Structure formats: structure tokens, C-alpha cells
Amino acid sequence: MSGGDKLDFEIRPNPAPVSAADRAALLANPGFGRVFTDHMVTIRYADGKGWYDARVEARAPIPMDPASAVLHYAQEIFEGMKAYRADDGGVTMFRPYANAARFNTSAARMAMPALPEETFVDSLHRLIEIDREWIPENEDASLYLRPFMFASEVFLGVRPANEYLYLVIASPAGAYFAGGVKPVTVWVSPDYTRAGPGGTGAAKCGGNYAASLAAQAQAIENGCDQVVFLDAVERKYVDELGGMNVFFVYDDGTVATPPLTGTILPGITRESVIALAEAAGHRVEERPVTFAEWQADAASGRLREVFACGTAAVVTPIGRVRFPDGEFAVGGGEPGTVTMALRQQLVDIQRGKAADPDNWVHRVF
Ligand SMILES: *Cc1c(COP(=O)(O)O)cnc(C)c1O
């Protein structure tokens, strides 16, 4: 394919899709990340050739040579987004071009080729269209989409690979908070950091997650739900959670979140929450927040609410904070009103139930 041409997808329907009855049973309680649809998208890339062989085909294992570069040097990036069933029977997504742009920012950091944004969004459309029956009907559920790309070249030398495979798989997801939103308890990691200056913290790469797992395991051992990472240089400033950005709400209505200095993943939910908070009249500050300040302001009552946000859980209140020397609550450990209002507003926009002044909702069909 030459540079600007639109990539055509070859559609090869799955000859043996899951039966309607089995699908209904799976959709009744899909949980997260265990149930998959009948199809996947694959697109190949080779240096000198560009992107080629775009397909929608039956979801199946991908044969891999043991010397595939990704298995050794972890050249891999991904995205995470949701498709929703609209009230009129159509399907929507939330800001997919923002994911497309971030995918290419991640690709650049990992020395991988860019995928045209149109191709990225088109690939999601194709998969949603063919697997539309897999989008759960019920209110808080969605079809989670996972686009990803990895170095597929068979070569053990250390350099950017010459060949890549891009895929999209889809997984129906139930309500994240079955039985209502519950505040989480977070663990502030004393020994592990997530990303340093000049590192890959702002790229959505699998390696960042691999590096976070020991800290997340420590959080679980300490009875917490999620880990909070402090900055890698001074171990003083709050960066983010393993997979969610963090916000602080003060008694004067100010909302603060750590700035994007390269060690934090630029969440699309984060950016949307900033816009919604500003529109609601809050002063929003992107500024460094120290853990000491978090503790002191929670104790004085100046800090009223803390929440985490990301595509999977949207907005999640943080009720308690634990660290090796102790534990404290924020806002009495209950979900705060600003947190819940921002959450509701975002969910309502995503579900087509509220005005969408910034055109965040993207119609698939
Ligand atoms: C994906 C991700 C987020 C949230 O990003 P959204 O675009 O809001 O889903 C936050 N932190 C990390 C480390 C992530 O990987």
C-alpha cells in the first residue's frame, strides 16, 4: 500500500461463531477480560512496505516464533476503550481519536511505526460491526476494545524491529461496580516506583504494567485494592495509580491533579474530568501534590475528596490510604459529592444521556 491510501479490510467471517444461546449465557455475567467475541482485527507492518494485509478474521491464537522480538525486548503498546449500546439501538464510543493519537505517541516512544489515525478508528468500527451482538444490553456494561501492537520480527538483535503486528480484540465487560460505587483503599508504595524522568511513563506500554505488578501484589498483601506510585526522584510527589490518574478535591472547591511531566500516563478520562470540573466552576490546578501534603490536608479536613479515574472504572473514590507507617481516611472514607457528580456527568455524556458540548461521543452506527 502506498502512503496516503486508505487500507482496505478483508472480511473473513468466523465459520464457527459462538451460538446465540451460549453468547447470551456469557453476556449475563461477563466480568472483565475473560470473555471474548468471535473476531479480531489483524494488520501487518514491514519496513519498506508499510501497513498491509488488514483483516477482520476469526479470533484465534497467533503463531509466534520463539525469537519474536517482543518476547525478548518487550516492544509492545496498547490502548483500552469501550463501545456502548445507545438507546436507539446504535453504538457509540468515547473520544476514539484521542486514543488513536495516544497510540501513536506511545509508538514513537517505543520506536515503533505510527498507524494512521483513520486506520485505527476504522479497525475499531470493523470489529464492532461484525461483533455487535456481543455488546451487552444492560445499563452499566460495555464492549471493551483492546487495540495493541508488538514487534513480530524474528530477530534477537537489540534494535527497533522491522516487522510489527497490530491487533484489536474485544471483550464484553459487566458493570465495574456491581452493587454501587464503593471507595477503594490504596497502598502508597515505599519501595517501588513506576516511571522515571525520560522513561516510558507516558507511553501505554505493557512494560510499565509488568514493572507495576510487584507493587500491586504488595498492595493486595496489605489489604489494599490499588497501588499509588510516588515520583522516582524524590519519592515525595504523587504520580498516579498502576492504571489510573488521581485527583484531589479541596474544601474551597479547588480540584488538583499531578501535571503531565512525562512520568504520568495522559489519561483521556483525566483530560475529560479536568474539562468537566472547569465547566462546573471548579478551579483546576495541574500541580505537583506531595504525599505529606495529602496526609496533612486529609487530617485538617481541607482535603475533602480524592478519586482515581480511567476508562475501566471511570471515576473511583479513594476512601482510605495505607502506607508502611500507618493509614488515614479521606472524607470519612465515603464517596464525596464532587467525585460522584463528576462521575455521573461523565457517564451520562458517554451514555448519550447528557449534552455533549465538546463532541466527545463518537457514533459508530
Ligand atoms: C490507561 C491508563 C490510564 C487511564 O487512561 P484513560 O485514557 O483515562 O483510560 C491511567 N494510567 C495508566 C498508567 C494507564 O495505563
PDBQT file of the ligand as one rigid body, heavy atoms in Angstrom, charges set to zero:
ROOT
HETATM    1  C1  LIG A 401      -4.649   3.781  30.508  1.00  0.00    +0.000 C 
HETATM    2  C2  LIG A 401      -4.057   4.373  31.735  1.00  0.00    +0.000 A 
HETATM    3  C3  LIG A 401      -4.671   5.406  32.453  1.00  0.00    +0.000 A 
HETATM    4  C4  LIG A 401      -6.046   5.930  32.123  1.00  0.00    +0.000 C 
HETATM    5  O1  LIG A 401      -6.177   6.411  30.822  1.00  0.00    +0.000 OA
HETATM    6  P1  LIG A 401      -7.629   6.581  30.176  1.00  0.00    +0.000 P 
HETATM    7  O2  LIG A 401      -7.367   7.133  28.842  1.00  0.00    +0.000 OA
HETATM    8  O3  LIG A 401      -8.357   7.527  31.046  1.00  0.00    +0.000 OA
HETATM    9  O4  LIG A 401      -8.256   5.239  30.175  1.00  0.00    +0.000 OA
HETATM   10  C5  LIG A 401      -4.004   5.948  33.545  1.00  0.00    +0.000 A 
HETATM   11  N1  LIG A 401      -2.804   5.477  33.930  1.00  0.00    +0.000 NA
HETATM   12  C6  LIG A 401      -2.186   4.471  33.272  1.00  0.00    +0.000 A 
HETATM   13  C7  LIG A 401      -0.864   4.016  33.762  1.00  0.00    +0.000 C 
HETATM   14  C8  LIG A 401      -2.789   3.888  32.165  1.00  0.00    +0.000 A 
HETATM   15  O5  LIG A 401      -2.167   2.892  31.535  1.00  0.00    +0.000 OA
ENDROOT
TORSDOF 0
